[in-house]
Amino acid sequence: MTADKIEDVAKRRGFFFPSSEIYGGMSGFYDYGHLGTLMKRKFESVWKRHFLSLSDNFYEIETSDIMPESVFVASGHLQNFVDPMVKCSRCGNTERADHVLEDVLKESFEGLTAKELTGIIKKHGIKCEKCKGQLEDVGILNMMFPVVVGTVKEAKAYLRPETAQGAYVNFSRAWEHLRRQLPLGLAIIGKAYRNEISPRNVLVRMREFTQAELQIFFDPDTIAVHEDFEAVKDCKLRLFPIGSRKANNVEETTCGELAKKLPKFYVYHLAKIQEFYLDVLKLPRDKFRFKELSEEERAFYNKYHWDIQVQMNAGWTEIGGLHYRTDHDLSGHAKVSKKDMSVNIEGRKFVPHVLEISMGVDRNVFALLELGYRQEKERDVFELPRLLAPFDAAVFPLVNRDGMQEKAQEIKKTLEKAKFTVFYDDSGSIGRRYRRMDEVGVPLCITIDSETLGGGTVTLRDRDSMKQVHVAVSELAEQVDMFLHGARVEDVGEVVKKSKAE
Amino acid sequence: MTADKIEDVAKRRGFFFPSSEIYGGMSGFYDYGHLGTLMKRKFESVWKRHFLSLSDNFYEIETSDIMPESVFVASGHLQNFVDPMVKCSRCGNTERADHVLEDVLKESFEGLTAKELTGIIKKHGIKCEKCKGQLEDVGILNMMFPVVVGTVKEAKAYLRPETAQGAYVNFSRAWEHLRRQLPLGLAIIGKAYRNEISPRNVLVRMREFTQAELQIFFDPDTIAVHEDFEAVKDCKLRLFPIGSRKANNVEETTCGELAKKLPKFYVYHLAKIQEFYLDVLKLPRDKFRFKELSEEERAFYNKYHWDIQVQMNAGWTEIGGLHYRTDHDLSGHAKVSKKDMSVNIEGRKFVPHVLEISMGVDRNVFALLELGYRQEKERDVFELPRLLAPFDAAVFPLVNRDGMQEKAQEIKKTLEKAKFTVFYDDSGSIGRRYRRMDEVGVPLCITIDSETLGGGTVTLRDRDSMKQVHVAVSELAEQVDMFLHGARVEDVGEVVKKSKAE
């Protein structure tokens, strides 16, 4: 199973496909079809529900994609947000230098300087992968897209390479609007843009992508505590610290134990991120880990930086991170803008520090599609997290007569009123309709039959186990809700079919 | 009351404010604070619920902001999406030529050619508004922002000036994914970008803004019918046709009557747009109208074009439109991409036509804030549409003892579980808490008192009438839902306070 296979299936079924495909597409740009869009919106909404509920002082804001150059002078992106690139002296093909080395030497070269990379290329005599020509010395390229605003070059600006800066430049205003109280959280879900030299791995490294980022502003004097730490102290985190790389071993460590090495405020948020993946989205435990980054690997502004990784077919893949950015950004903006970014709490004046939870929405969608894809003998299925499936449920009339279609439509409307997303289908055999829903990951099929018309029961069929149960129409909405939140199908109704055969 | 006043209030309370303000901002860019973001998300969600439910073959998709140049060659934007600009020969200040004339001569000059505008400037001897210098001849400027993608100028691209093209370039794929059935609707809610020469009117003419657009692909042979037309035929539309401009008179015309002049498929969608504003958002009827555009005024690709307008302090303002774009876009893409864009229905092969419902989300948010703003003797209030308020309701414990805070939190959680957005406040007098909620437009305040603790009632207070009623806790969620959908507060509980005095 390769990423290409998933891309192919996603394209055919309506999840995602290359952008502007009729014009040959542009490398690093993808569009979402109706199913992918439904799934992406659900990811965003479950993400917001989980992370904004960590405090009643956490809110979503929305800020511009285009920001003036000064923002990126202050943040350091103008100087430091660069990638090493290497050009072929013969054919002109340009690639990211560390990726060229990675492809040939099968190890990671992230974080090395241009000079170091040039040295390795020379030492191993590496040639252009396209034409075998001589490679030039490694250069650097800023990854931001410049934009000129106005008619007389009013302003030099850039498309933002992360959403985070929108929260930082607005911090003082949010401080006034909210309760002048720390921690204060500002989340932004929106597009970010990076002119990647070599986009790759489908939705993993794109040039235009959606980030879900939460900036938590807090008092650095309280980093060693978190008021809810007790609730997570026995939670076992799946960690891949620098020290365990040689043994290539994921360690399970309690938050209490880890807090001897890392501040509790940081550890608490690791626990909440793991909870999001393992308890809310129900990702298999062994597919998830936090990877500690070394000083060379982490972004230039991070003091602590653990990546959120899931195990995909191509290996462990970063889908987000928890970044302790210190006062790097606020102090940078204070310096460049000459505006005071400090707060005054009970006579103590200081610049808040920032802990950032950052996730790539497209990477998450892609990883969940890949992890969920199964080709079985009889069927093809996306075992997506139930809360993220394009539709929560499908409703079928068993046959198209005796008022079953009307009853099915009525049940669909009732479920929609209870805020579920429901797909209606009355064409083909029930078996075929099950297969179609399996193929797009719908977790629950609800069949209306003569029992239903008599005011009785409907049949629920679970996508993953293919088990079937009867549920009373009067209890349907409640049982669907329990099922979507993780209950086994045999616990929401009376079992009528146990086997996988249909 | 001016737009500036609304901007000032919005800025102080946390609705919206200039983007990157600490760096002096950039003209035409705004950010949303926590309240504005909540309101904008609700607008988007109510919009989707209303317009996607017009057919079970209408879906949301998500497409890239950056698109290759060929897209805009095909759509005509590269050649035609231009504004007339005029530069001062002395100070270099550049403005949109028709706006300069409008400011001085107090009439509209939209749609005139550069040559015509130059003639009028010369005739009236109009000078630079900044330095009184001589104005140069009017030139034209393409309003799209160019973006260079890749390291070796792989691709010339643009930030999209409308979301619509994303739906057109993906039409053939959606046709396969969906049911090969017309009408087929593809909605996109996302950013669009225009390098306006003179951004103005706060959120009305921005350089980066959010569009909610629905592209309805249909069979042009069926434009004279709509299967649900009977349901709207007696609906009276508020129209401002070209013929009534002199009398400056809004006409009320039934859909049946209008269908003698315009195709039923077009008229039906006018009715559904009016329903969105008057029945769903409950905008005052006299603040709403459709304005017919003349051939010179309408966009180059539209055959029928009526603007959606609301009456703001500065006059009638366009917040969206219904555009019959014919096969302009699909045929343009077929020609440039050399891909067949036609469909084959029962042996008949044709290129579908497009009807577009297009709305500016920011313009809508701004118009609704302005229309809802009242300064009364005792208070300042935003009478926002109930469904769009930042919070559906606020919950207060009457006093902070006897377990009332816990009870209030419990009721907040119950309402949140029923998918309402709820704000909790326990500081200051109840009167002050009411005022604070009025100021940010929360339509309903719920007070918990000793009656509530005994398992009895809570007090509901209506933002607009300030009436208070008692409602049983057991019926609260249901009554809140009825109220938000338009019920009068006296119809959801037992009246305890009738007057406006508090």
Interface residues (C-beta under 8 A of the other chain):
Chain A: K11 R13 G14 F17 S19 S20 E21 I22 Y23 M26 S27 G28 F29 Y30 D31 Y32 G33 H34 L35 G36 T37 L38 K40 R41 D56 Y59 E60 I61 E62 T63 S64 D65 I66 M67 P68 S70 V71 M85 G92 T94 L141 F145 V147 V148 V149 G150 T151 V152 E154 A155 A157 L159 G166 V169 N170 S172 R173 A174 H177 L178 L186 K191 Y193 N195 I197 R207 E208 H333 V336 S337 K339 K419 Y424
Chain B: K11 R13 G14 F17 S19 S20 E21 I22 Y23 M26 S27 G28 F29 Y30 D31 Y32 G33 H34 L35 G36 T37 L38 K40 R41 D56 Y59 E60 I61 E62 T63 S64 D65 I66 M67 P68 S70 V71 M85 K87 G92 T94 L141 F145 V147 V148 V149 G150 T151 V152 E154 A155 A157 L159 G166 V169 N170 S172 R173 A174 H177 L178 L186 K191 Y193 N195 I197 R207 E208 H333 V336 S337 K339 K419 Y424
